[in-house]
């Protein structure tokens, strides 16, 4: 599964999610979009300990 597919699925799920969980789902979507934008195509297989972080 690609990040784009996961993001699309999360946005579709959002339609059917309880209102009490919308903020959490928006947060997860934002994380996935940021990872994708930063070029992290396989977040589950990425070792984040060695990524350079801009401060």
mmCIF entry with sequence, helices, sheets and N, C-alpha, C, O atoms, coordinates in Angstrom:
data_MODEL
# 
_entry.id   MODEL 
# 
_entity.id                         1 
_entity.type                       polymer 
_entity.pdbx_number_of_molecules   1 
# 
_entity_poly.entity_id                      1 
_entity_poly.type                           'polypeptide(L)' 
_entity_poly.nstd_linkage                   no 
_entity_poly.nstd_monomer                   no 
_entity_poly.pdbx_seq_one_letter_code       
;(UNK)(UNK)(UNK)(UNK)(UNK)(UNK)(UNK)(UNK)(UNK)(UNK)(UNK)(UNK)(UNK)(UNK)(UNK)(UNK)
(UNK)(UNK)(UNK)(UNK)(UNK)(UNK)(UNK)(UNK)(UNK)(UNK)(UNK)(UNK)(UNK)(UNK)(UNK)(UNK)
(UNK)(UNK)(UNK)(UNK)(UNK)(UNK)(UNK)(UNK)(UNK)(UNK)(UNK)(UNK)(UNK)(UNK)(UNK)(UNK)
(UNK)(UNK)(UNK)(UNK)(UNK)(UNK)(UNK)
;
_entity_poly.pdbx_seq_one_letter_code_can   XXXXXXXXXXXXXXXXXXXXXXXXXXXXXXXXXXXXXXXXXXXXXXXXXXXXXXX 
_entity_poly.pdbx_strand_id                 A 
# 
loop_
_entity_poly_seq.entity_id 
_entity_poly_seq.num 
_entity_poly_seq.mon_id 
_entity_poly_seq.hetero 
1 1  UNK n 
1 2  UNK n 
1 3  UNK n 
1 4  UNK n 
1 5  UNK n 
1 6  UNK n 
1 7  UNK n 
1 8  UNK n 
1 9  UNK n 
1 10 UNK n 
1 11 UNK n 
1 12 UNK n 
1 13 UNK n 
1 14 UNK n 
1 15 UNK n 
1 16 UNK n 
1 17 UNK n 
1 18 UNK n 
1 19 UNK n 
1 20 UNK n 
1 21 UNK n 
1 22 UNK n 
1 23 UNK n 
1 24 UNK n 
1 25 UNK n 
1 26 UNK n 
1 27 UNK n 
1 28 UNK n 
1 29 UNK n 
1 30 UNK n 
1 31 UNK n 
1 32 UNK n 
1 33 UNK n 
1 34 UNK n 
1 35 UNK n 
1 36 UNK n 
1 37 UNK n 
1 38 UNK n 
1 39 UNK n 
1 40 UNK n 
1 41 UNK n 
1 42 UNK n 
1 43 UNK n 
1 44 UNK n 
1 45 UNK n 
1 46 UNK n 
1 47 UNK n 
1 48 UNK n 
1 49 UNK n 
1 50 UNK n 
1 51 UNK n 
1 52 UNK n 
1 53 UNK n 
1 54 UNK n 
1 55 UNK n 
# 
_struct_asym.id          A 
_struct_asym.entity_id   1 
# 
loop_
_struct_conf.conf_type_id 
_struct_conf.id 
_struct_conf.pdbx_PDB_helix_id 
_struct_conf.beg_label_comp_id 
_struct_conf.beg_label_asym_id 
_struct_conf.beg_label_seq_id 
_struct_conf.pdbx_beg_PDB_ins_code 
_struct_conf.end_label_comp_id 
_struct_conf.end_label_asym_id 
_struct_conf.end_label_seq_id 
_struct_conf.pdbx_end_PDB_ins_code 
_struct_conf.beg_auth_comp_id 
_struct_conf.beg_auth_asym_id 
_struct_conf.beg_auth_seq_id 
_struct_conf.end_auth_comp_id 
_struct_conf.end_auth_asym_id 
_struct_conf.end_auth_seq_id 
_struct_conf.pdbx_PDB_helix_class 
_struct_conf.details 
_struct_conf.pdbx_PDB_helix_length 
HELX_P HELX_P1 AA1 UNK A 3  ? UNK A 16 ? UNK A 3  UNK A 16 1 ? 14 
HELX_P HELX_P2 AA2 UNK A 19 ? UNK A 21 ? UNK A 19 UNK A 21 5 ? 3  
HELX_P HELX_P3 AA3 UNK A 22 ? UNK A 37 ? UNK A 22 UNK A 37 1 ? 16 
HELX_P HELX_P4 AA4 UNK A 43 ? UNK A 45 ? UNK A 43 UNK A 45 5 ? 3  
HELX_P HELX_P5 AA5 UNK A 48 ? UNK A 50 ? UNK A 48 UNK A 50 5 ? 3  
# 
_struct_conf_type.id          HELX_P 
_struct_conf_type.criteria    ? 
_struct_conf_type.reference   ? 
# 
loop_
_atom_site.group_PDB 
_atom_site.id 
_atom_site.type_symbol 
_atom_site.label_atom_id 
_atom_site.label_alt_id 
_atom_site.label_comp_id 
_atom_site.label_asym_id 
_atom_site.label_entity_id 
_atom_site.label_seq_id 
_atom_site.pdbx_PDB_ins_code 
_atom_site.Cartn_x 
_atom_site.Cartn_y 
_atom_site.Cartn_z 
_atom_site.occupancy 
_atom_site.B_iso_or_equiv 
_atom_site.pdbx_formal_charge 
_atom_site.auth_seq_id 
_atom_site.auth_comp_id 
_atom_site.auth_asym_id 
_atom_site.auth_atom_id 
_atom_site.pdbx_PDB_model_num 
ATOM 1   N N  . UNK A 1 1  ? 0.852   -1.166 0.000  1.00 0.00 ? 1  UNK A N  1 
ATOM 2   C CA . UNK A 1 1  ? 0.000   0.000  0.000  1.00 0.00 ? 1  UNK A CA 1 
ATOM 3   C C  . UNK A 1 1  ? 0.902   1.234  0.000  1.00 0.00 ? 1  UNK A C  1 
ATOM 4   O O  . UNK A 1 1  ? 1.919   1.271  0.692  1.00 0.00 ? 1  UNK A O  1 
ATOM 5   N N  . UNK A 1 2  ? 0.527   2.218  -0.764 1.00 0.00 ? 2  UNK A N  1 
ATOM 6   C CA . UNK A 1 2  ? 1.286   3.463  -0.813 1.00 0.00 ? 2  UNK A CA 1 
ATOM 7   C C  . UNK A 1 2  ? 0.719   4.465  0.188  1.00 0.00 ? 2  UNK A C  1 
ATOM 8   O O  . UNK A 1 2  ? -0.400  4.309  0.677  1.00 0.00 ? 2  UNK A O  1 
ATOM 9   N N  . UNK A 1 3  ? 1.508   5.494  0.481  1.00 0.00 ? 3  UNK A N  1 
ATOM 10  C CA . UNK A 1 3  ? 1.013   6.565  1.350  1.00 0.00 ? 3  UNK A CA 1 
ATOM 11  C C  . UNK A 1 3  ? -0.234  7.203  0.758  1.00 0.00 ? 3  UNK A C  1 
ATOM 12  O O  . UNK A 1 3  ? -1.185  7.508  1.477  1.00 0.00 ? 3  UNK A O  1 
ATOM 13  N N  . UNK A 1 4  ? -0.226  7.405  -0.555 1.00 0.00 ? 4  UNK A N  1 
ATOM 14  C CA . UNK A 1 4  ? -1.373  8.045  -1.205 1.00 0.00 ? 4  UNK A CA 1 
ATOM 15  C C  . UNK A 1 4  ? -2.640  7.214  -1.020 1.00 0.00 ? 4  UNK A C  1 
ATOM 16  O O  . UNK A 1 4  ? -3.718  7.758  -0.780 1.00 0.00 ? 4  UNK A O  1 
ATOM 17  N N  . UNK A 1 5  ? -2.504  5.901  -1.132 1.00 0.00 ? 5  UNK A N  1 
ATOM 18  C CA . UNK A 1 5  ? -3.662  5.017  -0.939 1.00 0.00 ? 5  UNK A CA 1 
ATOM 19  C C  . UNK A 1 5  ? -4.155  5.068  0.504  1.00 0.00 ? 5  UNK A C  1 
ATOM 20  O O  . UNK A 1 5  ? -5.359  5.090  0.758  1.00 0.00 ? 5  UNK A O  1 
ATOM 21  N N  . UNK A 1 6  ? -3.217  5.088  1.442  1.00 0.00 ? 6  UNK A N  1 
ATOM 22  C CA . UNK A 1 6  ? -3.591  5.148  2.859  1.00 0.00 ? 6  UNK A CA 1 
ATOM 23  C C  . UNK A 1 6  ? -4.290  6.464  3.181  1.00 0.00 ? 6  UNK A C  1 
ATOM 24  O O  . UNK A 1 6  ? -5.292  6.481  3.897  1.00 0.00 ? 6  UNK A O  1 
ATOM 25  N N  . UNK A 1 7  ? -3.764  7.565  2.653  1.00 0.00 ? 7  UNK A N  1 
ATOM 26  C CA . UNK A 1 7  ? -4.367  8.882  2.893  1.00 0.00 ? 7  UNK A CA 1 
ATOM 27  C C  . UNK A 1 7  ? -5.771  8.931  2.307  1.00 0.00 ? 7  UNK A C  1 
ATOM 28  O O  . UNK A 1 7  ? -6.698  9.435  2.941  1.00 0.00 ? 7  UNK A O  1 
ATOM 29  N N  . UNK A 1 8  ? -5.921  8.411  1.107  1.00 0.00 ? 8  UNK A N  1 
ATOM 30  C CA . UNK A 1 8  ? -7.241  8.393  0.468  1.00 0.00 ? 8  UNK A CA 1 
ATOM 31  C C  . UNK A 1 8  ? -8.224  7.567  1.297  1.00 0.00 ? 8  UNK A C  1 
ATOM 32  O O  . UNK A 1 8  ? -9.369  7.977  1.486  1.00 0.00 ? 8  UNK A O  1 
ATOM 33  N N  . UNK A 1 9  ? -7.788  6.414  1.791  1.00 0.00 ? 9  UNK A N  1 
ATOM 34  C CA . UNK A 1 9  ? -8.660  5.559  2.603  1.00 0.00 ? 9  UNK A CA 1 
ATOM 35  C C  . UNK A 1 9  ? -9.038  6.248  3.902  1.00 0.00 ? 9  UNK A C  1 
ATOM 36  O O  . UNK A 1 9  ? -10.192 6.184  4.326  1.00 0.00 ? 9  UNK A O  1 
ATOM 37  N N  . UNK A 1 10 ? -8.070  6.909  4.541  1.00 0.00 ? 10 UNK A N  1 
ATOM 38  C CA . UNK A 1 10 ? -8.367  7.623  5.788  1.00 0.00 ? 10 UNK A CA 1 
ATOM 39  C C  . UNK A 1 10 ? -9.385  8.733  5.569  1.00 0.00 ? 10 UNK A C  1 
ATOM 40  O O  . UNK A 1 10 ? -10.264 8.948  6.404  1.00 0.00 ? 10 UNK A O  1 
ATOM 41  N N  . UNK A 1 11 ? -9.269  9.436  4.449  1.00 0.00 ? 11 UNK A N  1 
ATOM 42  C CA . UNK A 1 11 ? -10.225 10.510 4.152  1.00 0.00 ? 11 UNK A CA 1 
ATOM 43  C C  . UNK A 1 11 ? -11.616 9.945  3.897  1.00 0.00 ? 11 UNK A C  1 
ATOM 44  O O  . UNK A 1 11 ? -12.615 10.565 4.258  1.00 0.00 ? 11 UNK A O  1 
ATOM 45  N N  . UNK A 1 12 ? -11.684 8.768  3.275  1.00 0.00 ? 12 UNK A N  1 
ATOM 46  C CA . UNK A 1 12 ? -12.985 8.134  3.057  1.00 0.00 ? 12 UNK A CA 1 
ATOM 47  C C  . UNK A 1 12 ? -13.576 7.652  4.384  1.00 0.00 ? 12 UNK A C  1 
ATOM 48  O O  . UNK A 1 12 ? -14.777 7.784  4.619  1.00 0.00 ? 12 UNK A O  1 
ATOM 49  N N  . UNK A 1 13 ? -12.734 7.098  5.241  1.00 0.00 ? 13 UNK A N  1 
ATOM 50  C CA . UNK A 1 13 ? -13.184 6.629  6.554  1.00 0.00 ? 13 UNK A CA 1 
ATOM 51  C C  . UNK A 1 13 ? -13.727 7.799  7.367  1.00 0.00 ? 13 UNK A C  1 
ATOM 52  O O  . UNK A 1 13 ? -14.677 7.647  8.135  1.00 0.00 ? 13 UNK A O  1 
ATOM 53  N N  . UNK A 1 14 ? -13.118 8.961  7.190  1.00 0.00 ? 14 UNK A N  1 
ATOM 54  C CA . UNK A 1 14 ? -13.522 10.157 7.937  1.00 0.00 ? 14 UNK A CA 1 
ATOM 55  C C  . UNK A 1 14 ? -15.015 10.443 7.765  1.00 0.00 ? 14 UNK A C  1 
ATOM 56  O O  . UNK A 1 14 ? -15.665 10.938 8.685  1.00 0.00 ? 14 UNK A O  1 
ATOM 57  N N  . UNK A 1 15 ? -15.548 10.136 6.603  1.00 0.00 ? 15 UNK A N  1 
ATOM 58  C CA . UNK A 1 15 ? -16.963 10.363 6.315  1.00 0.00 ? 15 UNK A CA 1 
ATOM 59  C C  . UNK A 1 15 ? -17.858 9.578  7.268  1.00 0.00 ? 15 UNK A C  1 
ATOM 60  O O  . UNK A 1 15 ? -18.953 10.024 7.610  1.00 0.00 ? 15 UNK A O  1 
ATOM 61  N N  . UNK A 1 16 ? -17.390 8.414  7.693  1.00 0.00 ? 16 UNK A N  1 
ATOM 62  C CA . UNK A 1 16 ? -18.212 7.516  8.505  1.00 0.00 ? 16 UNK A CA 1 
ATOM 63  C C  . UNK A 1 16 ? -17.803 7.477  9.979  1.00 0.00 ? 16 UNK A C  1 
ATOM 64  O O  . UNK A 1 16 ? -18.351 6.698  10.758 1.00 0.00 ? 16 UNK A O  1 
ATOM 65  N N  . UNK A 1 17 ? -16.849 8.312  10.353 1.00 0.00 ? 17 UNK A N  1 
ATOM 66  C CA . UNK A 1 17 ? -16.325 8.297  11.712 1.00 0.00 ? 17 UNK A CA 1 
ATOM 67  C C  . UNK A 1 17 ? -17.198 9.117  12.652 1.00 0.00 ? 17 UNK A C  1 
ATOM 68  O O  . UNK A 1 17 ? -17.795 10.118 12.257 1.00 0.00 ? 17 UNK A O  1 
ATOM 69  N N  . UNK A 1 18 ? -17.260 8.676  13.890 1.00 0.00 ? 18 UNK A N  1 
ATOM 70  C CA . UNK A 1 18 ? -17.994 9.424  14.915 1.00 0.00 ? 18 UNK A CA 1 
ATOM 71  C C  . UNK A 1 18 ? -17.362 10.802 15.085 1.00 0.00 ? 18 UNK A C  1 
ATOM 72  O O  . UNK A 1 18 ? -16.143 10.955 15.001 1.00 0.00 ? 18 UNK A O  1 
ATOM 73  N N  . UNK A 1 19 ? -18.195 11.786 15.321 1.00 0.00 ? 19 UNK A N  1 
ATOM 74  C CA . UNK A 1 19 ? -17.719 13.168 15.456 1.00 0.00 ? 19 UNK A CA 1 
ATOM 75  C C  . UNK A 1 19 ? -16.668 13.298 16.562 1.00 0.00 ? 19 UNK A C  1 
ATOM 76  O O  . UNK A 1 19 ? -15.795 14.163 16.484 1.00 0.00 ? 19 UNK A O  1 
ATOM 77  N N  . UNK A 1 20 ? -16.744 12.465 17.571 1.00 0.00 ? 20 UNK A N  1 
ATOM 78  C CA . UNK A 1 20 ? -15.797 12.544 18.682 1.00 0.00 ? 20 UNK A CA 1 
ATOM 79  C C  . UNK A 1 20 ? -14.381 12.115 18.289 1.00 0.00 ? 20 UNK A C  1 
ATOM 80  O O  . UNK A 1 20 ? -13.436 12.345 19.044 1.00 0.00 ? 20 UNK A O  1 
ATOM 81  N N  . UNK A 1 21 ? -14.229 11.503 17.131 1.00 0.00 ? 21 UNK A N  1 
ATOM 82  C CA . UNK A 1 21 ? -12.909 11.031 16.687 1.00 0.00 ? 21 UNK A CA 1 
ATOM 83  C C  . UNK A 1 21 ? -12.345 11.812 15.511 1.00 0.00 ? 21 UNK A C  1 
ATOM 84  O O  . UNK A 1 21 ? -11.273 11.475 15.009 1.00 0.00 ? 21 UNK A O  1 
ATOM 85  N N  . UNK A 1 22 ? -13.034 12.837 15.067 1.00 0.00 ? 22 UNK A N  1 
ATOM 86  C CA . UNK A 1 22 ? -12.587 13.573 13.884 1.00 0.00 ? 22 UNK A CA 1 
ATOM 87  C C  . UNK A 1 22 ? -11.237 14.261 14.090 1.00 0.00 ? 22 UNK A C  1 
ATOM 88  O O  . UNK A 1 22 ? -10.407 14.258 13.181 1.00 0.00 ? 22 UNK A O  1 
ATOM 89  N N  . UNK A 1 23 ? -11.003 14.844 15.249 1.00 0.00 ? 23 UNK A N  1 
ATOM 90  C CA . UNK A 1 23 ? -9.720  15.510 15.491 1.00 0.00 ? 23 UNK A CA 1 
ATOM 91  C C  . UNK A 1 23 ? -8.566  14.520 15.415 1.00 0.00 ? 23 UNK A C  1 
ATOM 92  O O  . UNK A 1 23 ? -7.525  14.823 14.831 1.00 0.00 ? 23 UNK A O  1 
ATOM 93  N N  . UNK A 1 24 ? -8.743  13.343 15.999 1.00 0.00 ? 24 UNK A N  1 
ATOM 94  C CA . UNK A 1 24 ? -7.701  12.321 15.971 1.00 0.00 ? 24 UNK A CA 1 
ATOM 95  C C  . UNK A 1 24 ? -7.435  11.844 14.553 1.00 0.00 ? 24 UNK A C  1 
ATOM 96  O O  . UNK A 1 24 ? -6.284  11.651 14.163 1.00 0.00 ? 24 UNK A O  1 
ATOM 97  N N  . UNK A 1 25 ? -8.491  11.654 13.787 1.00 0.00 ? 25 UNK A N  1 
ATOM 98  C CA . UNK A 1 25 ? -8.335  11.205 12.405 1.00 0.00 ? 25 UNK A CA 1 
ATOM 99  C C  . UNK A 1 25 ? -7.664  12.281 11.556 1.00 0.00 ? 25 UNK A C  1 
ATOM 100 O O  . UNK A 1 25 ? -6.818  11.968 10.718 1.00 0.00 ? 25 UNK A O  1 
ATOM 101 N N  . UNK A 1 26 ? -8.031  13.537 11.761 1.00 0.00 ? 26 UNK A N  1 
ATOM 102 C CA . UNK A 1 26 ? -7.366  14.640 11.052 1.00 0.00 ? 26 UNK A CA 1 
ATOM 103 C C  . UNK A 1 26 ? -5.872  14.668 11.372 1.00 0.00 ? 26 UNK A C  1 
ATOM 104 O O  . UNK A 1 26 ? -5.052  14.938 10.493 1.00 0.00 ? 26 UNK A O  1 
ATOM 105 N N  . UNK A 1 27 ? -5.519  14.391 12.626 1.00 0.00 ? 27 UNK A N  1 
ATOM 106 C CA . UNK A 1 27 ? -4.119  14.369 13.051 1.00 0.00 ? 27 UNK A CA 1 
ATOM 107 C C  . UNK A 1 27 ? -3.344  13.277 12.303 1.00 0.00 ? 27 UNK A C  1 
ATOM 108 O O  . UNK A 1 27 ? -2.243  13.519 11.810 1.00 0.00 ? 27 UNK A O  1 
ATOM 109 N N  . UNK A 1 28 ? -3.923  12.083 12.222 1.00 0.00 ? 28 UNK A N  1 
ATOM 110 C CA . UNK A 1 28 ? -3.271  10.974 11.520 1.00 0.00 ? 28 UNK A CA 1 
ATOM 111 C C  . UNK A 1 28 ? -3.112  11.295 10.036 1.00 0.00 ? 28 UNK A C  1 
ATOM 112 O O  . UNK A 1 28 ? -2.069  11.007 9.447  1.00 0.00 ? 28 UNK A O  1 
ATOM 113 N N  . UNK A 1 29 ? -4.125  11.881 9.438  1.00 0.00 ? 29 UNK A N  1 
ATOM 114 C CA . UNK A 1 29 ? -4.046  12.254 8.019  1.00 0.00 ? 29 UNK A CA 1 
ATOM 115 C C  . UNK A 1 29 ? -2.941  13.281 7.823  1.00 0.00 ? 29 UNK A C  1 
ATOM 116 O O  . UNK A 1 29 ? -2.172  13.174 6.868  1.00 0.00 ? 29 UNK A O  1 
ATOM 117 N N  . UNK A 1 30 ? -2.842  14.266 8.696  1.00 0.00 ? 30 UNK A N  1 
ATOM 118 C CA . UNK A 1 30 ? -1.795  15.284 8.592  1.00 0.00 ? 30 UNK A CA 1 
ATOM 119 C C  . UNK A 1 30 ? -0.408  14.663 8.700  1.00 0.00 ? 30 UNK A C  1 
ATOM 120 O O  . UNK A 1 30 ? 0.504   15.046 7.967  1.00 0.00 ? 30 UNK A O  1 
ATOM 121 N N  . UNK A 1 31 ? -0.245  13.711 9.609  1.00 0.00 ? 31 UNK A N  1 
ATOM 122 C CA . UNK A 1 31 ? 1.045   13.024 9.748  1.00 0.00 ? 31 UNK A CA 1 
ATOM 123 C C  . UNK A 1 31 ? 1.390   12.280 8.463  1.00 0.00 ? 31 UNK A C  1 
ATOM 124 O O  . UNK A 1 31 ? 2.507   12.391 7.958  1.00 0.00 ? 31 UNK A O  1 
ATOM 125 N N  . UNK A 1 32 ? 0.449   11.535 7.944  1.00 0.00 ? 32 UNK A N  1 
ATOM 126 C CA . UNK A 1 32 ? 0.698   10.768 6.715  1.00 0.00 ? 32 UNK A CA 1 
ATOM 127 C C  . UNK A 1 32 ? 1.042   11.691 5.550  1.00 0.00 ? 32 UNK A C  1 
ATOM 128 O O  . UNK A 1 32 ? 1.937   11.390 4.761  1.00 0.00 ? 32 UNK A O  1 
ATOM 129 N N  . UNK A 1 33 ? 0.333   12.815 5.439  1.00 0.00 ? 33 UNK A N  1 
ATOM 130 C CA . UNK A 1 33 ? 0.612   13.766 4.352  1.00 0.00 ? 33 UNK A CA 1 
ATOM 131 C C  . UNK A 1 33 ? 2.010   14.370 4.510  1.00 0.00 ? 33 UNK A C  1 
ATOM 132 O O  . UNK A 1 33 ? 2.717   14.553 3.519  1.00 0.00 ? 33 UNK A O  1 
ATOM 133 N N  . UNK A 1 34 ? 2.410   14.677 5.736  1.00 0.00 ? 34 UNK A N  1 
ATOM 134 C CA . UNK A 1 34 ? 3.743   15.244 5.970  1.00 0.00 ? 34 UNK A CA 1 
ATOM 135 C C  . UNK A 1 34 ? 4.826   14.223 5.650  1.00 0.00 ? 34 UNK A C  1 
ATOM 136 O O  . UNK A 1 34 ? 5.810   14.555 4.989  1.00 0.00 ? 34 UNK A O  1 
ATOM 137 N N  . UNK A 1 35 ? 4.662   12.997 6.107  1.00 0.00 ? 35 UNK A N  1 
ATOM 138 C CA . UNK A 1 35 ? 5.633   11.955 5.796  1.00 0.00 ? 35 UNK A CA 1 
ATOM 139 C C  . UNK A 1 35 ? 5.770   11.782 4.289  1.00 0.00 ? 35 UNK A C  1 
ATOM 140 O O  . UNK A 1 35 ? 6.878   11.669 3.764  1.00 0.00 ? 35 UNK A O  1 
ATOM 141 N N  . UNK A 1 36 ? 4.649   11.762 3.610  1.00 0.00 ? 36 UNK A N  1 
ATOM 142 C CA . UNK A 1 36 ? 4.661   11.599 2.158  1.00 0.00 ? 36 UNK A CA 1 
ATOM 143 C C  . UNK A 1 36 ? 5.376   12.775 1.495  1.00 0.00 ? 36 UNK A C  1 
ATOM 144 O O  . UNK A 1 36 ? 6.179   12.582 0.582  1.00 0.00 ? 36 UNK A O  1 
ATOM 145 N N  . UNK A 1 37 ? 5.088   13.980 1.949  1.00 0.00 ? 37 UNK A N  1 
ATOM 146 C CA . UNK A 1 37 ? 5.724   15.184 1.400  1.00 0.00 ? 37 UNK A CA 1 
ATOM 147 C C  . UNK A 1 37 ? 7.229   15.161 1.623  1.00 0.00 ? 37 UNK A C  1 
ATOM 148 O O  . UNK A 1 37 ? 7.988   15.629 0.774  1.00 0.00 ? 37 UNK A O  1 
ATOM 149 N N  . UNK A 1 38 ? 7.669   14.621 2.758  1.00 0.00 ? 38 UNK A N  1 
ATOM 150 C CA . UNK A 1 38 ? 9.097   14.560 3.090  1.00 0.00 ? 38 UNK A CA 1 
ATOM 151 C C  . UNK A 1 38 ? 9.805   13.398 2.405  1.00 0.00 ? 38 UNK A C  1 
ATOM 152 O O  . UNK A 1 38 ? 11.008  13.207 2.587  1.00 0.00 ? 38 UNK A O  1 
ATOM 153 N N  . UNK A 1 39 ? 9.064   12.621 1.618  1.00 0.00 ? 39 UNK A N  1 
ATOM 154 C CA . UNK A 1 39 ? 9.674   11.544 0.849  1.00 0.00 ? 39 UNK A CA 1 
ATOM 155 C C  . UNK A 1 39 ? 9.772   10.214 1.570  1.00 0.00 ? 39 UNK A C  1 
ATOM 156 O O  . UNK A 1 39 ? 10.460  9.307  1.102  1.00 0.00 ? 39 UNK A O  1 
ATOM 157 N N  . UNK A 1 40 ? 9.100   10.084 2.697  1.00 0.00 ? 40 UNK A N  1 
ATOM 158 C CA . UNK A 1 40 ? 9.115   8.820  3.431  1.00 0.00 ? 40 UNK A CA 1 
ATOM 159 C C  . UNK A 1 40 ? 7.978   7.969  2.882  1.00 0.00 ? 40 UNK A C  1 
ATOM 160 O O  . UNK A 1 40 ? 6.817   8.125  3.262  1.00 0.00 ? 40 UNK A O  1 
ATOM 161 N N  . UNK A 1 41 ? 8.341   7.071  1.985  1.00 0.00 ? 41 UNK A N  1 
ATOM 162 C CA . UNK A 1 41 ? 7.341   6.279  1.273  1.00 0.00 ? 41 UNK A CA 1 
ATOM 163 C C  . UNK A 1 41 ? 6.911   5.027  2.026  1.00 0.00 ? 41 UNK A C  1 
ATOM 164 O O  . UNK A 1 41 ? 5.824   4.506  1.781  1.00 0.00 ? 41 UNK A O  1 
ATOM 165 N N  . UNK A 1 42 ? 7.754   4.533  2.946  1.00 0.00 ? 42 UNK A N  1 
ATOM 166 C CA . UNK A 1 42 ? 7.429   3.347  3.726  1.00 0.00 ? 42 UNK A CA 1 
ATOM 167 C C  . UNK A 1 42 ? 7.620   3.647  5.210  1.00 0.00 ? 42 UNK A C  1 
ATOM 168 O O  . UNK A 1 42 ? 8.614   3.217  5.796  1.00 0.00 ? 42 UNK A O  1 
ATOM 169 N N  . UNK A 1 43 ? 6.689   4.374  5.831  1.00 0.00 ? 43 UNK A N  1 
ATOM 170 C CA . UNK A 1 43 ? 6.870   4.785  7.215  1.00 0.00 ? 43 UNK A CA 1 
ATOM 171 C C  . UNK A 1 43 ? 7.009   3.622  8.193  1.00 0.00 ? 43 UNK A C  1 
ATOM 172 O O  . UNK A 1 43 ? 7.711   3.753  9.195  1.00 0.00 ? 43 UNK A O  1 
ATOM 173 N N  . UNK A 1 44 ? 6.371   2.510  7.934  1.00 0.00 ? 44 UNK A N  1 
ATOM 174 C CA . UNK A 1 44 ? 6.466   1.379  8.855  1.00 0.00 ? 44 UNK A CA 1 
ATOM 175 C C  . UNK A 1 44 ? 7.830   0.709  8.794  1.00 0.00 ? 44 UNK A C  1 
ATOM 176 O O  . UNK A 1 44 ? 8.232   0.037  9.744  1.00 0.00 ? 44 UNK A O  1 
ATOM 177 N N  . UNK A 1 45 ? 8.549   0.884  7.688  1.00 0.00 ? 45 UNK A N  1 
ATOM 178 C CA . UNK A 1 45 ? 9.864   0.273  7.525  1.00 0.00 ? 45 UNK A CA 1 
ATOM 179 C C  . UNK A 1 45 ? 10.992  1.280  7.733  1.00 0.00 ? 45 UNK A C  1 
ATOM 180 O O  . UNK A 1 45 ? 12.159  0.931  7.552  1.00 0.00 ? 45 UNK A O  1 
ATOM 181 N N  . UNK A 1 46 ? 10.679  2.501  8.103  1.00 0.00 ? 46 UNK A N  1 
ATOM 182 C CA . UNK A 1 46 ? 11.680  3.555  8.261  1.00 0.00 ? 46 UNK A CA 1 
ATOM 183 C C  . UNK A 1 46 ? 12.177  3.604  9.695  1.00 0.00 ? 46 UNK A C  1 
ATOM 184 O O  . UNK A 1 46 ? 11.391  3.573  10.642 1.00 0.00 ? 46 UNK A O  1 
ATOM 185 N N  . UNK A 1 47 ? 13.504  3.681  9.842  1.00 0.00 ? 47 UNK A N  1 
ATOM 186 C CA . UNK A 1 47 ? 14.114  3.829  11.161 1.00 0.00 ? 47 UNK A CA 1 
ATOM 187 C C  . UNK A 1 47 ? 14.304  5.324  11.392 1.00 0.00 ? 47 UNK A C  1 
ATOM 188 O O  . UNK A 1 47 ? 15.263  5.912  10.892 1.00 0.00 ? 47 UNK A O  1 
ATOM 189 N N  . UNK A 1 48 ? 13.410  5.934  12.137 1.00 0.00 ? 48 UNK A N  1 
ATOM 190 C CA . UNK A 1 48 ? 13.390  7.377  12.334 1.00 0.00 ? 48 UNK A CA 1 
ATOM 191 C C  . UNK A 1 48 ? 14.521  7.878  13.232 1.00 0.00 ? 48 UNK A C  1 
ATOM 192 O O  . UNK A 1 48 ? 14.745  9.085  13.325 1.00 0.00 ? 48 UNK A O  1 
ATOM 193 N N  . UNK A 1 49 ? 15.224  6.977  13.883 1.00 0.00 ? 49 UNK A N  1 
ATOM 194 C CA . UNK A 1 49 ? 16.333  7.399  14.749 1.00 0.00 ? 49 UNK A CA 1 
ATOM 195 C C  . UNK A 1 49 ? 17.459  8.054  13.955 1.00 0.00 ? 49 UNK A C  1 
ATOM 196 O O  . UNK A 1 49 ? 18.224  8.847  14.505 1.00 0.00 ? 49 UNK A O  1 
ATOM 197 N N  . UNK A 1 50 ? 17.566  7.732  12.681 1.00 0.00 ? 50 UNK A N  1 
ATOM 198 C CA . UNK A 1 50 ? 18.696  8.217  11.894 1.00 0.00 ? 50 UNK A CA 1 
ATOM 199 C C  . UNK A 1 50 ? 18.323  9.332  10.919 1.00 0.00 ? 50 UNK A C  1 
ATOM 200 O O  . UNK A 1 50 ? 19.146  9.736  10.098 1.00 0.00 ? 50 UNK A O  1 
ATOM 201 N N  . UNK A 1 51 ? 17.107  9.824  11.001 1.00 0.00 ? 51 UNK A N  1 
ATOM 202 C CA . UNK A 1 51 ? 16.688  10.923 10.131 1.00 0.00 ? 51 UNK A CA 1 
ATOM 203 C C  . UNK A 1 51 ? 17.184  12.241 10.681 1.00 0.00 ? 51 UNK A C  1 
ATOM 204 O O  . UNK A 1 51 ? 17.170  12.468 11.891 1.00 0.00 ? 51 UNK A O  1 
ATOM 205 N N  . UNK A 1 52 ? 17.623  13.108 9.786  1.00 0.00 ? 52 UNK A N  1 
ATOM 206 C CA . UNK A 1 52 ? 18.052  14.440 10.200 1.00 0.00 ? 52 UNK A CA 1 
ATOM 207 C C  . UNK A 1 52 ? 16.799  15.294 10.443 1.00 0.00 ? 52 UNK A C  1 
ATOM 208 O O  . UNK A 1 52 ? 15.877  15.319 9.627  1.00 0.00 ? 52 UNK A O  1 
ATOM 209 N N  . UNK A 1 53 ? 16.793  15.975 11.558 1.00 0.00 ? 53 UNK A N  1 
ATOM 210 C CA . UNK A 1 53 ? 15.651  16.806 11.921 1.00 0.00 ? 53 UNK A CA 1 
ATOM 211 C C  . UNK A 1 53 ? 16.088  18.263 11.886 1.00 0.00 ? 53 UNK A C  1 
ATOM 212 O O  . UNK A 1 53 ? 17.047  18.641 12.559 1.00 0.00 ? 53 UNK A O  1 
ATOM 213 N N  . UNK A 1 54 ? 15.394  19.078 11.108 1.00 0.00 ? 54 UNK A N  1 
ATOM 214 C CA . UNK A 1 54 ? 15.667  20.521 11.070 1.00 0.00 ? 54 UNK A CA 1 
ATOM 215 C C  . UNK A 1 54 ? 15.010  21.176 12.265 1.00 0.00 ? 54 UNK A C  1 
ATOM 216 O O  . UNK A 1 54 ? 13.837  20.936 12.551 1.00 0.00 ? 54 UNK A O  1 
ATOM 217 N N  . UNK A 1 55 ? 15.771  22.005 12.962 1.00 0.00 ? 55 UNK A N  1 
ATOM 218 C CA . UNK A 1 55 ? 15.215  22.677 14.139 1.00 0.00 ? 55 UNK A CA 1 
ATOM 219 C C  . UNK A 1 55 ? 15.130  24.154 13.927 1.00 0.00 ? 55 UNK A C  1 
ATOM 220 O O  . UNK A 1 55 ? 14.685  24.881 14.816 1.00 0.00 ? 55 UNK A O  1 
# 
